[in-house]
Amino acid sequence: MPFEISRLDYDYNALEPYIDAQTMEIHYTKHHQGYTDKLNTAIQKMVDDPKIETDIDTKTIEQILENISSEVAIIRNNAGGFYNHNLFWNVMSPDGGGEPTGELASAIEKSFKGFEQFKTIFSEAAKTRFGSGWAWLVKKSDGTLAVTSTPNQDNPLMDAVPADEQGTPILCLDVWEHAYYLKYQNKRPDYIENWWNIVDWEEVSKKYE
């Protein structure tokens, strides 16, 4: 405490033409910062309330998410928003694109019968997520990979999501409208297709390993 948003390793305009600078700046400084500020405020109120016994201020964000079913909605929503966006910025790069190599490539081949099949499954999960939410590539407890999606600011670390959606996230895509609407309007599939050009597979591989 307090939690801080991750520092971007690239400028707001660095992901153009796939994600525009205005969207990046608003998304990072308004949406992500907003989730972070609200999370810190909510935790501080709990700590300061003599009627509440809590050690939430001693926990990592992962520990909070793994036991999110015991927390109130404001913690669930904003802890998810804080964590999800930190991962999202981290797995994109102006030097991204292409395909993964090494152990991650082998794991994708084993779990999805090839990279193109994986891309299709992941893209479909992102396209068909109703309303606002996220698409995920997760490493399951048995070491295999799986694709899933979650609504709102939920994520696969949370004990509150269905068991078949749980795992350790190593790649995510934000499909809330604020992530793409200024450039793509209602064309979410175009945003998803272009996003593959900025995926940082080196970083995703590190998370997998």
C-alpha positions in Angstrom: 0.0 0.0 0.0 -0.6 2.2 -1.8 -0.7 0.3 -5.1 0.8 2.2 -8.0 0.1 1.7 -11.7 3.0 0.2 -13.7 5.2 2.6 -15.6 4.8 2.4 -19.4 8.0 1.4 -21.2 6.8 3.3 -24.4 5.3 6.6 -25.3 1.5 7.0 -25.8 2.0 7.2 -29.5 4.3 4.2 -29.7 1.6 1.7 -30.5 0.2 3.6 -33.5 -1.3 2.9 -35.9 -2.8 0.0 -34.0 -3.7 1.9 -30.8 -3.8 5.7 -31.1 -2.0 8.1 -28.7 -5.2 9.8 -27.4 -6.8 6.4 -26.5 -3.6 5.3 -24.7 -3.3 8.5 -22.7 -6.9 8.5 -21.6 -6.9 4.8 -20.9 -3.7 5.0 -18.8 -4.1 8.3 -17.0 -7.9 8.3 -16.4 -9.3 4.7 -16.5 -6.3 2.8 -15.0 -5.4 5.6 -12.6 -9.0 5.8 -11.5 -9.2 2.1 -10.6 -5.9 2.4 -8.7 -7.0 5.4 -6.7 -10.3 3.9 -5.8 -8.7 0.7 -4.8 -6.3 2.5 -2.5 -9.0 4.6 -1.0 -11.3 1.6 -0.4 -8.5 -0.3 1.4 -7.6 2.7 3.5 -11.2 3.1 4.6 -11.3 -0.5 5.6 -8.1 -0.2 7.6 -9.3 3.0 9.3 -12.7 1.5 10.3 -12.5 0.2 13.9 -15.5 -2.1 13.2 -13.6 -4.0 10.4 -10.9 -6.5 11.2 -8.7 -6.8 8.1 -5.1 -7.4 6.9 -5.8 -6.5 3.3 -3.2 -3.7 3.5 -0.5 -6.3 4.0 -1.4 -8.4 0.9 -0.1 -8.4 -2.6 -2.6 -7.7 -5.4 -2.4 -11.4 -6.3 -3.3 -12.5 -2.8 -6.3 -10.1 -2.8 -7.6 -11.4 -6.1 -7.1 -15.1 -5.1 -9.5 -14.5 -2.2 -11.7 -11.9 -3.8 -14.9 -13.7 -2.9 -14.4 -12.5 0.7 -14.2 -8.9 -0.3 -16.8 -6.3 -1.1 -17.7 -5.3 -4.7 -15.6 -2.1 -4.7 -12.5 -4.1 -3.9 -13.3 -6.7 -6.5 -13.9 -4.2 -9.3 -11.0 -1.9 -8.6 -8.5 -4.6 -7.7 -9.3 -6.3 -11.0 -9.0 -3.0 -12.9 -5.7 -2.3 -11.3 -4.2 -5.8 -12.0 -5.7 -6.3 -15.5 -4.4 -3.0 -16.9 -0.9 -3.6 -15.4 -0.7 -6.8 -17.4 -2.2 -5.3 -20.5 0.4 -2.5 -20.8 3.1 -5.0 -20.1 2.3 -7.5 -22.9 2.3 -4.9 -25.6 5.3 -3.3 -27.4 6.0 -1.2 -30.5 8.4 -3.9 -31.4 5.8 -6.7 -30.9 4.0 -8.9 -33.4 5.1 -12.1 -35.1 4.9 -15.4 -33.3 6.2 -16.8 -30.0 9.2 -19.0 -29.9 10.8 -21.5 -27.5 8.9 -23.1 -24.7 5.8 -20.9 -25.2 5.6 -21.8 -28.8 5.8 -25.5 -27.9 3.1 -25.1 -25.2 0.8 -23.3 -27.7 1.3 -26.1 -30.2 0.5 -28.7 -27.6 -2.6 -27.0 -26.3 -4.1 -25.5 -29.4 -2.6 -27.5 -32.3 -0.7 -24.5 -33.7 -0.4 -20.7 -33.4 -3.0 -19.8 -36.0 -5.5 -22.0 -34.2 -4.7 -20.3 -30.9 -5.1 -16.9 -32.5 -8.5 -17.9 -33.9 -9.7 -19.2 -30.5 -8.4 -16.1 -28.6 -9.8 -13.7 -31.1 -13.2 -15.4 -30.9 -13.1 -15.2 -27.1 -12.5 -11.4 -27.4 -15.1 -10.8 -30.1 -17.8 -12.7 -28.4 -17.4 -11.4 -24.8 -20.7 -9.7 -24.3 -20.5 -6.1 -23.2 -17.3 -5.1 -21.4 -14.6 -7.5 -20.4 -11.3 -9.2 -21.2 -9.9 -12.1 -23.2 -7.1 -14.2 -21.5 -4.4 -16.7 -22.2 -3.8 -18.5 -18.9 -1.4 -21.2 -17.6 -3.4 -23.7 -15.7 -2.3 -25.5 -12.5 -1.4 -28.6 -14.6 0.9 -26.5 -16.8 -1.3 -26.5 -19.8 -2.6 -23.3 -21.6 -6.2 -22.2 -22.0 -8.1 -19.3 -23.5 -11.0 -17.8 -21.6 -12.8 -14.4 -21.1 -14.3 -12.6 -18.2 -16.8 -9.8 -17.7 -16.1 -6.3 -16.4 -12.8 -6.3 -14.4 -12.9 -9.9 -13.4 -9.8 -12.1 -14.1 -8.8 -15.7 -13.9 -6.9 -15.3 -10.7 -10.1 -14.6 -8.8 -11.6 -17.4 -6.8 -15.0 -15.8 -7.6 -14.9 -16.8 -11.3 -16.0 -20.3 -12.6 -13.3 -23.0 -12.0 -12.9 -23.6 -15.7 -11.8 -20.0 -16.2 -9.1 -19.9 -13.5 -5.4 -19.9 -14.1 -2.4 -17.6 -14.1 -2.8 -14.9 -16.7 0.1 -14.5 -19.2 -1.6 -12.5 -21.9 -4.8 -10.4 -21.9 -6.8 -8.1 -24.2 -9.0 -5.3 -23.0 -12.3 -5.3 -24.9 -14.0 -2.5 -23.0 -15.2 0.1 -25.5 -12.9 2.8 -24.0 -9.9 0.7 -25.1 -10.7 1.1 -28.8 -13.7 3.3 -29.6 -12.0 6.5 -30.5 -10.2 4.8 -33.4 -12.4 1.8 -34.2 -15.8 2.9 -33.1 -18.0 -0.3 -33.0 -15.5 -2.4 -35.0 -14.2 -4.5 -32.2 -13.0 -7.3 -34.6 -10.7 -4.8 -36.4 -9.2 -3.7 -33.1 -8.6 -7.3 -32.2 -7.0 -8.2 -35.5 -4.7 -5.2 -35.4 -3.7 -5.8 -31.8 -1.8 -8.9 -32.7 0.8 -6.6 -34.3 1.9 -5.2 -30.9 1.8 -8.3 -28.7 5.2 -8.6 -26.9 5.8 -12.4 -27.2 9.1 -12.1 -25.4 7.4 -10.7 -22.3 4.6 -13.3 -22.6 7.2 -16.0 -22.8 8.8 -14.7 -19.6 5.5 -14.9 -17.8 4.8 -18.4 -19.1 8.3 -19.7 -17.9 
